[in-house]
Amino acid sequence: MDKLRLNKFLAACGITSRRKADELIKQGKVLVNGEVVSDLSYKVDPQKDEVIVEGKKISLPEKVYYLFYKPKGFLTSLYDPHHRETIRCFLEKLPQRVFPVGRLDKYSEGLLLLTNDGDLGNFLLHPKYGVERRYLVWVSPKLEEPKIKNLLKHGIHLEGKLVKPLVFRLVKNENKSYVYEVCVKEGIKREVRKMVAYLGGKVHRLLRVQFGPLMLGDLKPGEIRPLSKSELQNLFKFVAQLKNSKSLARAFSGEET
């Protein structure tokens, strides 16, 4: 493992935030290998260095990975200043501190990855990797096929970017709504809802069923479960393939690798 800035290490250990970690360091409350460290730029090796905070030895927690079905009506946040309901009440049941990778808006539901692996989370959310998100969307009225084909071919501009769905197709009718499968990769806020509105439809329900190689499966609203061994293997394999493909693309394009 690479060396980490001391404040990042303290935050990763669940001691406090990076900002408050800086205060602990400046106050001389952090020892590394028996010596007080007050340099905010100091880096530690998590595998070799002994770090003690206010007399207590600390270390990085084991990395964990969970699948979570976020129910409709909850914010994808751990805190809300307006006291709206957040997913925190579900995460408090877990033995480790975790965070959601990405977001679903309050009225959307479905798959979220929960982890304490910050590097993995940042990688999966980075726009350059274009990790696919797949949804089922309940819409009315029925959308016009020529408009869908035009969207698939030409895309639309959202937040200053030209975006195109990878998939946008009707899969079934249900309770006077038309259910569409939509796959996108940009991760722009309310992207699918904006596409449906552009096509002249109204979203009645939006369910994320896939994120990268991870599938919602038979999870029920509010349920959380650890990734299986095979799911973890597939996730790490997926990440390795993305890294290799981007490195290869940069090399052939003449960009620095």
Stockholm file with secondary structure:
# STOCKHOLM 1.0

chainA/1-257         MDKLRLNKFLAACGITSRRKADELIKQGKVLVNGEVVSDLSYKVDPQKDEVIVEGKKISLPEKVYYLFYKPKGFLTSLYDPHHRETIRCFLEKLPQRVFPVGRLDKYSEGLLLLTNDGDLGNFLLHPKYGVERRYLVWVSPKLEEPKIKNLLKHGIHLEGKLVKPLVFRLVKNENKSYVYEVCVKEGIKREVRKMVAYLGGKVHRLLRVQFGPLMLGDLKPGEIRPLSKSELQNLFKFVAQLKNSKSLARAFSGEET
#=GR chainA/1-257 SS CCCEEHHHHHHHTTSSCHHHHHHHHHTTCEEETTEECCCTTCEECTTTCCEEETTEEECCCCCCEEEEEECTTCBSSSCCTTCCCBTHHHHTTSSSCCEEESCCCTTCEEEEEEESCHHHHHHHHCGGGCCCEEEEEEEESCCCHHHHHHHHHHCEEETTEEECCSEEEEEEEETTEEEEEEEESSCCTTHHHHHHHHTTCEEEEEEEEEETTEECTTCCTTCEEECCHHHHHHHHHHHHHHHHHHHHHHHHHTCCC
#=GC SS_cons         CCCEEHHHHHHHTTSSCHHHHHHHHHTTCEEETTEECCCTTCEECTTTCCEEETTEEECCCCCCEEEEEECTTCBSSSCCTTCCCBTHHHHTTSSSCCEEESCCCTTCEEEEEEESCHHHHHHHHCGGGCCCEEEEEEEESCCCHHHHHHHHHHCEEETTEEECCSEEEEEEEETTEEEEEEEESSCCTTHHHHHHHHTTCEEEEEEEEEETTEECTTCCTTCEEECCHHHHHHHHHHHHHHHHHHHHHHHHHTCCC
//
